[in-house]
Amino acid sequence: MSKIEPFAETIFVTRPVFPNIEEVTEKLRDIWESKWLTNNGPQHHMLERELESFLKVPYLSLFNNGTIALMVAIQSLRLQGEVITTPFTFAATPHVLSWNNIQPIFCDIDEETMNIDANKIESMITPHTTAILAVHVFGTPCNVEKIQQVADAYGLKVVYDAAHAFGVEIDGNGIGNFGDISMFSFHATKVYHTLEGGALVHKNKNLKQRIDLLKNFGIKNEDEVVMPGINGKLDEVRAAIGRIMLNYVEEEQYKRRQLHKIYDEELGNVDGIKLMPKCPENVKSNYQYYVIRIDEKVFGKSRDYVYDELRKYNVYPRKYFHPLCNEYTCYRQLNSSSVENLPVANVIGQQVLSLPMYGELAADDVRKICAIIRLVASK
């Protein structure tokens, strides 16, 4: 194999989708004319309605970020005690439980999907369990039917962290229609963003009223504050950009889908590499990430070795998710954090590597990244 030169410009794991500056300027003029910058202005209301339609959900509440949204979701359902969740997720997922004085109980993950193993949840339930907080990891839907069956049998609430799953559907139903509440993140790195933002979706009108009070200090009107709330509002500028970005989602997903195909073709026959899990036929994917797993025994090199080698070529992948949440100093003392309780998660946590994925990434650059990985295997 001929020598491969490093990339002249750094290839990061992702890159934000930027809207056309003229479109942004036009929307800013509308905001300046309205004299309304925040606190449920016209852009905010229009984006909520547009997102409800796009995501095919009955009720949606906008937030300034996904973490605050998830904190409010826990508050709105009055959860307490223990909540069963996954160790294979971003830090925000267990942290929102701790901030609500709830103990996270870590359940092992499924070998194929890397989501919480729905067949192991029941064994983690105690008299203190009040809910299940599951994550649609990398946009692959959880086993929503099994999770709901377990929740119904034990009277538990179900909250989904759908930060990775914007636009994902099951049998034509928006992913936000499952469970009691789902949270979406609109961070700049996502396939859809509002620069920074998030949302909660749900099926209950009364719950929306409670959520909207909680995200605005519990203020009902000029004369009443009815509950202790927080400041979770999305401002007009970011709401306006979110309205623009909705027009970019389908094109961005199409571009990423083509890059997924190239990764599959280039890495599909490499021994020791397990490709991104494929969604079932009845699932509409959003192609937000491309993730591989590297089996050191078969591939001949560790995930960490591949990670370091790619950086030498000016390619910056990420070890999503490493370390596992149960390995954080604030959680490692929990009984559920033990290696014996999480055998699958502990293996996958040492194997997973998120490769560059964004619409502006050139097809030839993806092929070059794959060539570097194959070269590493041959050394």
SULLINRA-V134226 format. One record per residue. OMEGA is omega in whole degrees, -180 to 180 (NA if undefined). Layout:
omega=(OMEGA,OMEGA)
This chain:
omega=(-179,-179,178,179,176,176,179,177,-177,174,180,-177,176,178,-178,172,-179,175,176,-174,179,177,179,-180,179,179,178,176,179,-180,-180,179,-179,-177,-176,-176,-178,177,172,177,-176,179,179,-178,-180,179,177,-179,-179,179,176,178,-177,-177,178,179,-177,-177,180,177,-179,179,-180,170,-175,-179,176,179,-179,175,-180,177,179,178,-174,179,178,-179,178,175,-178,175,-180,-178,-177,174,-175,-176,176,-174,-176,-174,177,-178,-179,175,179,180,176,179,178,179,175,175,-174,178,-178,-174,180,-176,-175,-174,-175,172,175,-178,-176,-179,-180,-176,-175,-178,-179,-176,175,176,-179,-176,178,-176,172,176,-176,-177,173,-171,-179,178,176,-176,172,173,-170,-180,-179,180,180,177,179,-179,-180,-178,-176,178,-178,171,177,176,178,168,-177,-178,-178,-162,179,177,179,-180,173,-178,178,178,177,-176,-179,-179,-177,-178,-180,179,171,178,173,175,177,177,-174,-178,-175,-179,171,-179,171,-169,174,-179,179,-180,168,176,-173,-174,-171,-178,180,178,178,179,179,179,-178,173,-178,-178,-180,174,-177,-177,178,178,-176,-174,-175,167,-165,179,177,-177,-177,178,-178,-172,173,-177,-175,-179,-180,176,179,178,176,178,177,-174,177,180,-178,-170,-174,179,180,178,178,-180,-179,178,179,179,175,-179,-180,177,180,-178,-174,-175,-174,-177,179,-180,178,177,175,-174,174,-180,-180,177,176,-177,-176,-178,173,-177,175,175,-176,-176,165,-172,174,172,-176,177,-174,-177,-178,-177,179,178,-180,174,-178,178,179,178,-179,180,179,179,176,178,178,175,-174,174,177,178,178,0,178,-2,174,-178,-180,179,178,-180,-178,-178,-171,180,-179,178,-178,-180,-175,178,-180,-180,-172,-175,-179,-180,-178,175,-177,179,178,-174,-166,178,179,-176,-179,-179,172,-171,-178,179,-177,180,180,177,176,179,179,177,179,178,177,180,178,179,178,-180,-175,-176,NA)
